[in-house]
Amino acid sequence: MKHVILGTAGHIDHGKTSLIKALSGIDTDRLKEEKERGITIELGFAHLTLPSGQKLGIVDVPGHERFVRHMVAGASGIDIVALIIAADEGVMPQTREHLEICQLLNVKSGLVVLTKKDMVDEEWLELVRDDVSKFLKGTFLEEAPIVAVSSLTGDGLSELTGALESLAAGVIEKPAGGPFRLPIDRVFTIKGFGTVVTGASISGRISAGDSVTIYPRELPAKIRGLQAHNQEVREVKAGLRTAINLQGIEKETVERGDVLATANSLGNSYLLDVSLYYLPSISRPLKNSSPVRFHTGTCEIAARVTLLDRDELKPGEKTYAQLRLLKKAAVLPGDRYVLRSYSPTRTIGGGEILHPVPKRHKRFIEATLSDLKILEAGSPEEIVLFHVNKAGAQGLMRRQLALLGGLNEQALASTIYKLTKSGDILLFNQENQAFAASGVYEKTGENVLGILQDYHKRNPLLFGIPKEELRSKLSSGMDPRLFSFLINDLVQSKRLVPEKELLRLPGHKVDLQVDEKGLKDRIEKIYLEAGWEPPSRSAVSELLGKDGAQTGKFIDLLIRENILVKVKEDLCFHHRPLAELKDRIVDFLRRHQEITPGQFKEVTNLSRKYMIPLLEYFDATKVTIRVGDKRVLREKSR
């Protein structure tokens, strides 16, 4: 059976709490102050089973204008709203504001309940009914049922129950895919159990024993137990009034407004890209950088509105904006929000979250506005491709795509399949499920070839460029696995040639001029004649009367041609005397089974300057293996 949440809305003292008690038998006024003053201050919760067996979770919200922030919290996540209007008073200021909030939060279904029917006659009731119908023109409740009841006598309650039954049947169940999210509206402790949080789950599913994260502080916790409608359960899905007993977290670290979610599933940001609708009932325009109160889920955060395409927003207009928050928020694309003014406090507008973790935008940039149009009205494929393109050579992992695209697992899988099949994106990291845009990938490949072409032109004596040097010349945020994937692709397609740790273009080769070849040959001769006691690079430069950079290029060239062997930094041997030395050491070891540093010195007559690096070189090249202070032959050299 699907899970449906009914929320009340309406002016103070219009009988919301009394109606819920008459329907469910539960008094949702739980605070002492509420009992004494006869008004609802905090959110109240109840549940009701309809004749069909369909269960309704009920959220009772306060009607007093001072507590509208609690009403916003209560309205988030509801499926059906019951707009409560007292028959003896009719439409009042909070009636209007609560209806505006419901529209801003995109509540799609509901009905009107005219309470206190017993306090008016039939003629007056018809006048109120007519007045309410006019008030609802152009709203989502324009065609909604209007049911008159008396919570005192019970008159009309059966008709109301029937109307709720019809509305509940038309509610589309919230998707079970995607991360579980529960905006927290209450936090308390139970002796022997510990911290408990409550709220209305708005997406996904979760089970006892699962790990969760409390956002925005990213506190890890584990679920000890679950209740839905006051009954212990093993699993909770979207659309349920839920109480969660947490393990590993203190009550003081959690507060109303936080979000409990599947572990590591959300992101935090001080910035949000949004669509913004400014209510036509407001008397003055909204100026850029105005301070506001931002409400989404159960949180309220001070913010400033950055209008991206104008200096002020007139009543009834819609635009794109960036909200700059005083505290971090953890939201997903598609979440609804409400803005309230600072002073006097009043609901002024709201809309939809388009980007949950954007960069700061400059104003009046046409490209930014075009991007936001895609995020607001684009297909899932267009939105995912947009984010993958924006990520550039860094790429995006599947879980990041879920966050940025606001898609459940089924929709995300379908979208990724379509985009990979069409060739718009490619999977470059199977293990972490990371994707890059094909256009970015191809452009980076062309960039690699261009860098190499320029490198060969500037370094004609070098065989190629070291891989890491090449990567450093590309995008600073490039994913190392995307780089490896690209290089392998270019090698496979024969557009790039690997030379040990170097990369070069297929047509590149080192062509020396006559004088260059002469210098190279002189350097080789110096090393050959030096035998087992070669000079340093600087000594070679002095012998030739050349600068270090010039001789260094030819030494590196000789190393790459395997004529010189680099034993350690600034110590190279000509390959022929080094091979002779290797043969002598192998012959000694075959005859004596082991060699000590002293014996190595006797065999070679070398000083420690050369002896120690050579011993380590033969170890590194797996000719010998060190056992204590001695060396023995490796198996392959025996």
N, C-alpha and C positions, 0 to 999 in steps of 0.2 A: 504494500500500500504506500502511495506517495505521502510525503510529509508537507503539510501546509501550515503557514503561520498567518494568523489574523492579528492585525494591529488596530488599535483605536486611534482616533484623532478627533479634535474638537475643543471648544472653548471650556474654560474652567467652570466647574459646577454644573455641567450639562448632563451628568449622570453616567459617565463612562464606567467608573468602577462599580457602581451599583448594578449596571447592566451585566457586566461580566460575572458578578456574584450571582445574579439571578439566573444566568445561563449555565454557569459551571459549578456554582456552590462554593467558589474560592474567593476570598477577600484579598485583593492584590495590594491593598494599603497595609504595608508591614511595619512602617516606621511609626514610632510613638508620636512624632510631630504631625504626621499625616492623620493619625487618628484624632488628635486634639484639634487640628485646624480643619479637618474635613476635606482636605484637598490632596491630590497625588503630587508628590515632589519627585520621588524616584520612579524608575520603571517598575512596573509590577508584572507578575507572570502567572499564567493559569493555563489550563488545558481543558479541552472539551471533546467528547466523543459524539459525533453526529449519529442519527438513526441508522445510517448506512454502514456505520463502523468506522468511517473516516475520522481520524483524529486531527484536531486543530490545536496548535500551540498558540497561545494568546499573549500579546504584549500590550499592557495598559500604559499609556503615556500620559504625562502631566499636561494639563490644559493651561495653567497659568503662564503668562507671557515671560515671567522670570525664569521658567524652566523649559523654554523651547529647545534648548540644547539637548535636554534629555529626550524630548520628542523626536528630534532628528536622529538620535541614536536608536530609539525604538523603531522608527520607520524604516531604517536600513535593514534590508533582508526580509521584509514582510511580503507576502503573496497577495493578501486581500486586506483592504482597509475598510474599517467601519467608521464612516464620518458621523460622529454623534452630534446632533443638534437638538437642544431642548425645545419642546413644542411651545412652551410658555415664553421663550425669548427669541427664538429664531436665529438667523445668521449673526454672528458676533465677530469681533476682530480676530481672535485666535482661530475661529472657524476658517476664515479666509487664509490666514498664514499657514495653518496646518495643511490645507488643501494645496497651497502653492508648494509647500515642502514635498508633499507626496508626488506632485507632478515633476518637480525637479529631480526627485529620486527615481523617477520612471516607474512608479507603482502603476500597474496596468488594470487592476481589477478591484472592485469594491462595491459598496452600497451605502445608502444613507439610512441612519436609524434616528427617527424622531422620538426622543425619550419623553418621559413625564406626560404621557398621553392622558393619564387620569386627571391632570391639572387643567385641561382645557376642554371646551366643547367641540363638537364635530365641525361647526362652521369655522371656528378659529383654526382648527387643525387643517382644514382645506386651504385656508388662506396661507398658512405657513408652508404647506406642501407646494403651493403655487409659487410662493416666494423662493423656496429652495430650488425648484426646477429652473427658475430664471437665473439664479445664482450659479447653477452648475453648467449653464450653456457654454459650449466651447471647451469644457474640461473632459478628462477621461471618465468622469462620473455622469456625463450628460444623459446617458441612457440607463444609468444604474437604477436598481429597485430602490424605492423609498418606503421603508417599513416603519409604522408607528407602533410603539410598545409602551407598556408600563412595567417597570421593574418591580414596582410595589405590588400590583395585582396579578402580574403575569400575563396580562392581556397583550396579544400580538407576538409573544415569544415563539409560539409554534410556527407562525408565518416567517419570523426572522430565521429560525432554524432551517426551514425549507429553502429560504433564499441563500443561506450560507452553504447548504448542501449543493445547490446548483452552481454557485461560484467556485466551490472547492473542486467540483468535477471538471471545471474548465482550466484549472491551474496546471501549467506545464511544470513537471518536476525539475528541480535544479539538477544540473549535470553532476554525475558522480565522479567524472574525470577531473584532472587537474589537482592542484594541491588542496588539501583540507584547509579551510580558513574559518576562524571563529572570532569576530570582533568581541572583545571582552567587555561586558557591562557591569559585572560584579566580581569582587574578589573577597574571599573570607576563609577562615580556617575552621575545621571541625576537629575536635579533640580526638586524638587517636588516628586521624587520617591525614591531617596536614592541610596544605593549600588547595582551595577549590576555586575554579573560575567558571563563570556562566556566560552564555550568549546564544545567539542564533547562528548556527552553522550555515555558511553561504555557498560553500562549494566543496567538492571532494568527499572523501570518507576517511575515517580513522578508527583504530581498534585499540583496546586495552593492551598495554605493553609497547605501543609505538613510541618512537622518539619524535619530539616536536621542538619548535623554536618559538620563543616569545619575541615578537618584534614590537618596536624598532630597536630594542637593546640587544637583540640576538642572543637571548638567554636560552641555553639548552635545558630541556626537561624531558621527563618520561611520564607516560600516562599510567597511573595506578588503577584508576577506575572511571567508569562512564555512567551517567544517568541521562535518560531522555524522558520527559514528562513524569519525573519522580520515580522512574523504574530503572533498575540496573540493567545495562545492556553490554554486550561485548563489542558492538560496532555502532558508529554514528555516521549517518550520511547527511548531505546538505538538506536544509529545510527543517531542522529539528531544534527546538529549545533544548539546550544541552548544558549539563554540569560536568566538569572534568576535574577529577582529583589528580593533582600533579605530584610527582616524586622528584626530589632534588632541586626544589626551588622554594624560596621563602616568600610569604605573603607580601612583605614590604618591598620586594623587588618588582612586583607586578601591580599595574593599576588599570582602572577603567580607561579605555581608549587604545590599549595595547591589542595586538592581534596574535592569537595562537594559530600556528600553521604547521603543516608538514615540515619536517626538519630541512633547513637550508633551501627553502623553496621560493622565498621572496627577496626583494632588494629594498634598501632604505635610501631615501633621498630628501634633501632640503628643497629640491626643485621638482615641480610637476608641470607637464604640458597638458593643457585642458581646452575643451570647448566651453565657452561661457555664455549663458543666456541671462540677460539682465531683466528682471521682472518689470512688466509695464506699469505695475501699481506703484512703483517708486517715483517720487516727485522730482528728483534731481539726477543728473548724469553721474556716472562713476568715472572718476579721473584716474589717469595712470598713476601707479604707485600708491594707490589708496590702501590704508590698513583695513584688514577684514578678519573675520573669524572663519576659519576653514573647518568644515565638518564632513567627515566620511566615516562610515561604520559607526563606531562609538567614540571616536576621538574628536577633540576640538583643539585646533592649533592656531595661534596667531600667525598671520601671513600678510604679504603685500602682493597686490595684483599688478603684473606687468602686462599692459595691453600691447600686443605685438604689431598692430597695424593702424593705430589711432591714438589720439591723446585723451579721448573720453568716450565712454560708451553710454548711449542714450537709452532711456527706458524702452523695453521691448526689443532691443537689438541683440544680436548674437555675434560673437567674434572668437578669435583664438587668443589665449593668454598663457603666460607662465606664472605660476604661483611660487613665491619665494617664502618658504616656511621658517618659522622660528625653531621648530623641532622637526626631526625626521619623521617621515610617514612611510608606511609599507603598504603599497596598494598594487593593483593590477590594472591594465588597460580595460576599459569598459566599466570600471567602478564609477558609481555616481557620487556626487558631492554637493554640498550646499554651502553658500557663502552668506554670512550675516555681518551687518555693519557693526562698527565699534560703539558709536554713540550718536543717537540712541540706537540700542540693539534691535535689529530687525532683519528678517530674511530678505536678501536683496537679489539673489540669483543662485546659479549653480550650473551643473552640466555633467560632462563625462571626462574621466581621466583618459588621455590619449597616449602619454608616454610616462612610465613610472620612475624612470631614472635618466632624465635628459641632461644634456649639457646646457649651460647658461646661454641664452639667445640674445643677440642684438636686436633691437627693434627695427621695424620697417625693412626687413630683408625678405624679398619676394620668395626666395628659395625655401626659407623656413616655413612660410605660409603654405607653400605647395606641399611641403613634407607633411604638415599637419593635416592637410586635406586628405592625403593618402591614409594617414593613421585614423582619421575619423570615418571615412566613407569607403576605403579600399577593401577589396576582397582579402581573405586570409592569405592567399598567395602573394598579393601585392604588398601586404603589410610585412610578411616574413621576408620577402625579397628586399624590401626597403631596409630592414634592420641588418640583414646580412651584407648588403652593399655598404651601409654606413660603418660596419665593423671593419671594412677594408681587409688588409692582409693579416689582421689579428684573428679574423674568423669568429664564429659564435658556436658555442656548444648547444646541444639540444635543450638543456634545462634553461639556458639563457633565452633561447627562442620562445620557450613556454612562458617565461616571465614577460618578455617584451611584446609578444604577440597576444597575450591574454587568452591562449587557446588551451582547451583540455587535451588530454593525451590522444584521444581518437581524432580530433580535428587537426592537431599538430602532425600526427603521423600521415594523415591524408594529404595535408599541405606539402610536407617534405617530399612525399612520394611524387606528387605532381611536379614539383620544382626540379627534383633530380632527374626525373624522366624527360622533362623538357630541356634539360641542360642548363637551366638558369643558375643552379647552385650545384656544388659538388661536395662529396664527403671526403675529407682529406685525413681524418683521424677516426678510424673505426672504433678504437677502444673508448675514447671520450665522446664519440658521436659529435665531432666538430665539422662545421660547414663553412665554405667560402663562396662568394659570388663568382660565377664563371667569368664575368667581365673583369672583375678585379684580378682574378687569377691570370687571365690572358695578358692583361696590361702589365702585371708584375713580371711575367715571363719575357715580354718584349723589353722591359726595363733591364732585366738581367742580361740579355743579349747586347743591349746598348751599352751597359756598363763595361762588359767585357771588350767590346769593340774599342771603346775609349781607352781602357786599361792597356790593351795590346799596343795601341798607338803611342801611348806615353811610356810604355815599358817594353821596348822591342826585344830586350835581352832576356826577358823573363818568360818562362814557358806558360805561365798562367797566374791566376789570382787565387790565394788561399780562400777556402770556403767561408771561413768566419769573416774575413775581410769583405768578401762579397755580400754576406748577410748584413754586415754593419752599414753598407751603402744603400740598402733597401729600407723600407719602412721600419722605424724604430720599434714599433709594436708588433712586428711580424711574428706569427707563431712559428717556433722552430720546426714543428712537424709539417707545417704548410711549406716552409722553405725546403725541407728534405723531399717532400712529395713533389714539389715543382722541379727541383734539380734532377730527381730520378726520371721525371717525365721528359725533361729536356734531353737527358742523356739517352733515354730509350728512343726518342724521336730523332736522334743523331744531330741535334742542334747544339749540343754541348759535349765536350770530351773531357773525361776525368783523367788527370795525371797525378796519381798518388793522392796527396792532399790538395792538389791544385785543380782548377777548372780552366778550360780554354775553349775558344771557338774552333770548329773543325779545320778551318783553313789556316790557322795560325801556326807559324814555325819561326824559330830564331834564326835570322839571316844576319851574319856578321860582315861588316866591311873589312877590307884588307887589314887596316890598322887595328881594328877591334880583334880580329882573329889572331893577330900577332901578339897582342896584349894577353889574350886568353892563353895562348900557347906558353908564353913566358911565365904566367902564374902557375900553370900546370907543371912546368919544368922545376920551378922553385919547390913545390911540394914533393915532386918525385925524388929530387936530389936530397931533400931533407930527410927522407925515409921515415924512421920511427920517432923523429924529433922535429916535427913540423913547426913553422913559425906561426905567430898570431896574425890576425888580419891586419892589424896596424903595422906589424913588422914587415908584412908583404908590401904594404903601401909605401913604407919608407924605402925598401929595397928598390922599388920601381919608380920612386919619385912622383907618385900619383896620389890624388886625394882618396880618402877612405871610401867615399860613396861610389867612386868609379871602380875601384878594384873590388869592392863588395859585390857589385852586380855580377862580375865575372866569376867570383868565388861561388856565389849562389848558383850561377849557371852551371858551373862544373859539378856542384853537388847534385843538381837536378839531373845532370847527364850521367850520374853515378861514377864520375871520374874521381871526385873527391867524396870522402865519407865523413859525415859530421858525427864525431864521437861525443862531444858536448859543446856547449856554447863557446864559440871562439877557439875550438880545437878540431881541425880537420886533418885527415890523412889521405894521401894518395892511395887509391884502391889496391895498387900492386904491392907496395911494401906492407900494407895492412894484411893482405891475403897471405904474404910470405910469413908474417908474424903469427897469424892464425895457424898456419900449417906447422910451424915450429912448436907452438904451445900444445896443439893436438898430439903431435908426435911425442912430446915429453910426457903428456898425461897417459898415453897408451902404454908407455914404457914404465911409468912410475905410479900410475893410478890417481895421484893427487899432486897439487902444486901449492906451495905457500907463497905469500908475497915476497919473502926472501929469495926463494928459488926462482920466482918470476924475474926478479932483479938480476940474478946471476945469469939467467938465460938471455935477457935482453940488454942488460947493462944500462937500464933506463932509470932516471930519477923519479921520485914520487910524483912530480908534476905530470909525467906521462903515464907512469905505471898504474896509479889508482884509476884514472879515467878508462884506461884500456881494460883493466880487470873488470870494471863495471860494464863496459861495452860488451865484452865477451859473455858476461852473465845475461845482459839484456837481449843479445842476439841468440841466446840459447845454445851457445857453444859449450859453456861451462855452467855449473851450479855451485853456489857457495854453501859449504857445510862447515859451520864454525868459522875459523880463520883460513880454511883451505878451500880450494876449488877442485871439483872433479868433473869429468866429462859428462855431458848430458847423454842420454841413451842414444839419441839419433846420431851423435858424433863418434860413437864407439867403433 
